[in-house]
Amino acid sequence: MANQSVAARLRRATPEDVPVILELIHELAVYEREPDAVKNTVPVLTEQLFGQSPAIFAHVVEEEDGAEPTQIAGFALWFLNYSTWEGTHGIYLEDLYVRPAARGRGYGKTLLKELANIAVQRGYARVEWSVLKWNEPSIGFYRSIGAQPMDEWDTFRLTGPSLVDFGASA
């Protein structure tokens, strides 16, 4: 049941938010059944988000219920992609996560609306992301906002030893 008395604020992430964002990334990895997969660190994520030439960006939703201090309830981490067909950028949403206790309050929708607004304001062609095939709650949510799966496309990934071996053969 959503707590209607909770006040929320959407904002761009700051360097001070990075430890909490990384904590949320770990929570997401547990949810996605990959609890030991996160190798990222606070210094690395800080540099990538706020260094000389950041290529990733993040927004957070923070909430305050009056009894507790303000805390980050969710985040969206994204970067630009490019469509050669459209001739313009798009936004690729790498991670969208809202803590279980804060779900049902519209925070995920708020974060996605902000990315859609950024895309529209900048003339980008799309916002896209991947979702695990078993994640029915998220799939239902995404469909409810009008997002459609790209059934004709499969995601491929070159990583680990295959990446090293293939790259070394260049």
C-alpha positions, 0 to 999 in steps of 0.5 A, a space after each residue: 500500500 502506497 504511503 500518500 504522505 511521503 513527499 518526493 523530489 526528482 533531481 540530477 544525481 550529485 557526487 555525494 549520491 554515488 555511494 547510495 547509487 552503488 548500494 542501489 546497483 547492488 540491490 538491483 543485482 540481487 533482484 536480477 539474480 546476479 548478487 555477485 556480478 557488480 564490480 563497480 566501485 564508488 571512485 570509478 562510478 564517481 569518475 564516470 558520472 562526474 569526471 572530466 568527460 562524463 558519458 553516463 548520467 543519473 537522476 534520483 528520486 528522494 523521499 522524506 516522510 517527516 519521521 525519517 531524514 531524506 533518502 534516495 528511494 530510486 535512481 535511473 542511470 543512462 547514457 546517449 546512444 545514436 540512431 543512424 536511421 533517425 540521424 539523432 541521439 536517443 537515451 539508453 536507460 541502463 538501470 532503473 531501480 526503486 527500493 521495494 519499500 518505495 514501490 507503488 508511489 510512482 517513482 519509476 514512472 517519474 524517473 522515466 518521464 524525466 528521461 522522456 522529457 529530456 529526449 523530447 527537449 533535446 530532439 532525441 528519437 527514443 528512450 530504450 532499455 532492456 528487461 529480463 524476460 522473467 521480470 513480469 512486474 517490470 514488463 507490465 509496468 513498461 507496457 502500461 506507459 506505452 513502451 513496446 518490446 522490440 521482438 524482432 531484435 535480440 541483444 548480443 554481448 561480447 564479454 570476458 575471455 571471448 572479448 579478449 580473444 576476439 579483440 586480440 585477433 585484430 
